[in-house]
Amino acid sequence: MGEKKSARQKPPRKPAKAKSVQEAAKAPRFDGRTFLMSVGSGRSSAALKVKEVVFRQGDAADAVYYIEAGKIQITVVSEQGKEGVIAMLAPGEFFGEGCIAGQPFRMASATTTAKSTIVRIEKAAMIRVLHEQPAMSEMFMTFLLSRNIQIEADLVDQLFNSSERRLARLLLLLANFGKEGKLESIIPTINQDILAAKIGTTRSRINFFMNKFRKLGFIEYNGGLKVHTSLLNVIVHD
């Protein structure tokens, strides 16, 4: 009898990693202008200055918001007074959509981090357009699914990646990575405390990594923070 062939051993699984910034950039784009035009009555627009509060944690959840221009930071405060940054949003994104699912009060606060134009859509108006216009409902669902993918990627990032890699990924996302060879301003002045709260580390560690990235030529300070695509090396190489 011939000897039995030894069973092939499967290579050990590597820890899951967050989706690459390139993959995230391929997510379907939401046509906000078409959607907003379909809402009709029940929506209003406001121009806000830097650090203006859109809503506070604990406020009644009675509307959905859309960012036409500017940037929004979503934060939550614990009973002990500790604040955490859970999202940093850009133009083309919704926030406050929890009210559609029956959320009675805001679970977090929303504040502008740049001059912004924000559209407020009353809960009843939002629900009406989603029920009456299937195409708009599908469009909004696509946006929510893309948001969910991003949240899952952020969670995997927190679980498996080092704070250095998490910072590199966040900077690339803030710089809208995906436009090859182009450096984009993130914000004129970037608060390292916010970055620390977002990725779950200390301000001193953020300062250390930012200086390291600058010395390696991955980022530069020139009237604002600029991010080179070479920063991607921090993510793709262990």
C-alpha positions as CSV (number, residue, x, y, z in Angstrom):
1,M,0.0,0.0,0.0
2,G,1.3,3.5,-0.8
3,E,1.8,5.9,1.9
4,K,-1.0,8.4,2.6
5,K,-0.3,11.9,1.5
6,S,-0.1,14.2,4.4
7,A,-2.9,16.7,4.6
8,R,-1.9,20.2,3.5
9,Q,-1.8,22.5,6.4
10,K,-3.6,25.8,5.9
11,P,-1.5,28.9,6.6
12,P,-2.5,30.7,9.8
13,R,-4.9,33.5,9.3
14,K,-3.6,36.9,9.6
15,P,-5.5,39.4,11.8
16,A,-8.2,41.3,9.9
17,K,-7.3,44.7,8.6
18,A,-9.4,47.7,7.9
19,K,-10.2,48.4,4.3
20,S,-7.5,50.3,2.5
21,V,-8.1,54.0,1.9
22,Q,-8.1,53.2,-1.9
23,E,-11.0,50.8,-1.4
24,A,-12.9,53.3,0.7
25,A,-12.5,55.9,-2.1
26,K,-14.4,53.5,-4.5
27,A,-17.6,53.6,-2.4
28,P,-20.6,54.9,-4.5
29,R,-21.1,58.7,-4.2
30,F,-24.3,60.0,-2.9
31,D,-26.1,62.5,-5.1
32,G,-27.0,64.9,-2.4
33,R,-28.3,67.7,-4.6
34,T,-30.8,65.5,-6.4
35,F,-31.9,64.1,-3.0
36,L,-32.4,67.5,-1.4
37,M,-34.3,68.9,-4.4
38,S,-36.8,66.0,-3.9
39,V,-37.5,66.9,-0.3
40,G,-39.5,70.1,-1.0
41,S,-40.9,71.7,2.1
42,G,-39.5,70.8,5.5
43,R,-35.9,71.7,4.8
44,S,-33.9,74.8,5.5
45,S,-30.3,75.9,5.1
46,A,-28.0,77.8,7.4
47,A,-24.4,79.2,7.2
48,L,-22.5,78.5,10.3
49,K,-19.2,79.8,11.7
50,V,-16.4,77.7,13.1
51,K,-17.2,76.0,16.5
52,E,-20.9,76.6,16.2
53,V,-23.1,73.9,17.7
54,V,-25.6,72.2,15.4
55,F,-27.1,70.1,18.2
56,R,-26.1,68.9,21.7
57,Q,-26.1,65.5,23.3
58,G,-29.5,65.1,24.9
59,D,-31.4,67.4,22.5
60,A,-34.6,66.2,20.9
61,A,-33.8,64.2,17.7
62,D,-36.3,65.8,15.3
63,A,-34.3,66.3,12.1
64,V,-31.6,65.0,9.8
65,Y,-28.8,67.2,8.6
66,Y,-26.8,67.3,5.4
67,I,-23.4,69.0,4.9
68,E,-23.3,71.1,1.8
69,A,-20.0,72.7,2.7
70,G,-17.6,72.7,5.6
71,K,-16.8,70.1,8.3
72,I,-18.6,68.6,11.3
73,Q,-17.3,66.9,14.3
74,I,-19.4,64.4,16.3
75,T,-18.5,64.0,19.9
76,V,-19.9,62.2,22.9
77,V,-19.4,63.0,26.6
78,S,-19.5,60.3,29.3
79,E,-21.2,60.7,32.7
80,Q,-17.7,61.4,34.1
81,G,-17.2,64.2,31.7
82,K,-14.7,62.5,29.4
83,E,-15.2,63.6,25.8
84,G,-14.6,61.3,22.7
85,V,-14.6,62.2,19.0
86,I,-16.6,59.5,17.2
87,A,-16.8,61.0,13.7
88,M,-15.3,63.8,11.6
89,L,-17.6,64.5,8.6
90,A,-17.1,66.3,5.3
91,P,-19.4,67.8,2.5
92,G,-21.8,65.3,1.1
93,E,-22.5,63.5,4.3
94,F,-25.6,63.2,6.5
95,F,-25.7,63.2,10.3
96,G,-28.4,62.9,12.9
97,E,-30.2,60.2,10.9
98,G,-30.9,58.2,14.1
99,C,-34.2,60.1,14.5
100,I,-35.6,58.1,11.5
101,A,-35.1,54.9,13.4
102,G,-37.0,56.3,16.4
103,Q,-34.1,57.7,18.4
104,P,-35.8,60.3,20.7
105,F,-32.7,62.2,21.9
106,R,-29.3,63.0,20.4
107,M,-26.7,60.5,21.5
108,A,-23.9,62.9,20.7
109,S,-23.1,66.5,19.9
110,A,-22.4,68.0,16.4
111,T,-20.1,71.0,16.1
112,T,-18.6,72.8,13.0
113,T,-14.8,72.7,12.7
114,A,-14.9,75.1,9.7
115,K,-17.2,77.5,8.1
116,S,-20.1,75.4,7.0
117,T,-23.4,75.3,5.1
118,I,-25.8,72.8,6.8
119,V,-29.2,71.7,5.5
120,R,-31.7,70.7,8.1
121,I,-34.4,68.3,7.0
122,E,-37.3,67.8,9.4
123,K,-37.9,64.2,10.4
124,A,-41.4,64.1,8.9
125,A,-40.2,65.5,5.6
126,M,-37.3,63.0,5.5
127,I,-39.6,60.0,6.1
128,R,-42.1,61.3,3.6
129,V,-39.6,61.5,0.7
130,L,-38.1,58.1,1.6
131,H,-41.6,56.5,1.4
132,E,-42.9,58.4,-1.7
133,Q,-39.8,58.2,-3.9
134,P,-38.2,54.7,-4.2
135,A,-35.3,56.1,-6.2
136,M,-34.4,58.6,-3.5
137,S,-34.9,55.9,-0.8
138,E,-32.4,53.6,-2.7
139,M,-29.9,56.5,-3.0
140,F,-30.1,57.2,0.8
141,M,-29.8,53.5,1.6
142,T,-26.6,53.4,-0.5
143,F,-25.2,56.2,1.5
144,L,-26.1,54.5,4.8
145,L,-24.5,51.3,3.7
146,S,-21.3,53.1,2.7
147,R,-21.3,54.8,6.1
148,N,-21.7,51.4,7.8
149,I,-18.8,50.0,5.9
150,Q,-16.7,52.9,7.1
151,I,-17.7,52.4,10.7
152,E,-16.8,48.7,10.4
153,A,-13.4,49.6,8.9
154,D,-12.8,52.1,11.8
155,L,-13.7,49.4,14.3
156,V,-11.2,46.9,12.7
157,D,-8.7,49.7,12.7
158,Q,-9.0,50.2,16.4
159,L,-8.9,46.5,17.2
160,F,-5.9,45.4,15.1
161,N,-3.8,48.3,14.0
162,S,-1.2,50.3,16.0
163,S,-1.9,53.9,16.9
164,E,0.7,55.0,14.3
165,R,-1.1,53.2,11.5
166,R,-4.5,54.5,12.7
167,L,-3.2,58.1,12.6
168,A,-1.8,57.6,9.1
169,R,-5.1,56.2,7.9
170,L,-7.1,59.1,9.5
171,L,-4.8,61.7,7.9
172,L,-5.3,60.1,4.5
173,L,-9.0,60.0,4.9
174,L,-9.1,63.6,6.1
175,A,-7.1,64.6,3.0
176,N,-9.6,62.8,0.7
177,F,-6.9,60.4,-0.5
178,G,-7.6,59.0,-3.9
179,K,-6.7,61.9,-6.2
180,E,-3.2,60.8,-7.3
181,G,-0.3,63.1,-7.0
182,K,-2.4,65.9,-5.4
183,L,-1.7,67.4,-2.0
184,E,-4.8,68.6,-0.2
185,S,-5.2,70.8,2.8
186,I,-6.9,69.1,5.7
187,I,-7.6,72.2,7.8
188,P,-5.5,75.4,8.4
189,T,-4.7,74.3,12.0
190,I,-5.2,70.7,13.1
191,N,-5.9,70.1,16.8
192,Q,-3.8,67.2,18.0
193,D,-6.1,66.7,21.0
194,I,-8.9,65.9,18.5
195,L,-6.7,63.4,16.6
196,A,-5.7,61.8,19.9
197,A,-9.4,61.4,20.9
198,K,-10.3,60.0,17.5
199,I,-7.7,57.3,17.3
200,G,-7.6,56.5,21.0
201,T,-4.1,57.5,22.2
202,T,-2.4,60.4,24.0
203,R,-1.6,63.9,22.6
204,S,2.2,63.2,23.2
205,R,2.0,60.1,21.0
206,I,0.2,62.1,18.2
207,N,2.9,64.7,18.4
208,F,5.7,62.1,18.2
209,F,4.1,60.4,15.1
210,M,3.4,63.7,13.4
211,N,7.0,64.8,13.8
212,K,8.1,61.4,12.5
213,F,5.9,61.6,9.5
214,R,7.2,65.1,8.8
215,K,10.8,64.0,9.0
216,L,10.2,61.1,6.6
217,G,8.6,63.5,4.1
218,F,5.1,62.0,4.4
219,I,3.5,65.3,5.6
220,E,4.5,68.9,5.5
221,Y,3.4,72.1,7.2
222,N,3.0,75.0,4.8
223,G,0.1,77.3,5.6
224,G,-1.8,74.2,6.7
225,L,-1.2,70.5,6.9
226,K,-0.4,68.7,3.6
227,V,-0.4,65.0,3.2
228,H,1.7,63.1,0.6
229,T,0.4,59.9,-0.9
230,S,3.6,58.3,0.4
231,L,2.0,58.2,3.9
232,L,0.2,55.1,2.6
233,N,3.4,53.2,3.2
234,V,2.7,53.3,6.9
235,I,-0.5,51.4,6.3
236,V,0.5,48.9,3.7
237,H,3.8,47.9,5.3
238,D,3.9,46.2,8.7
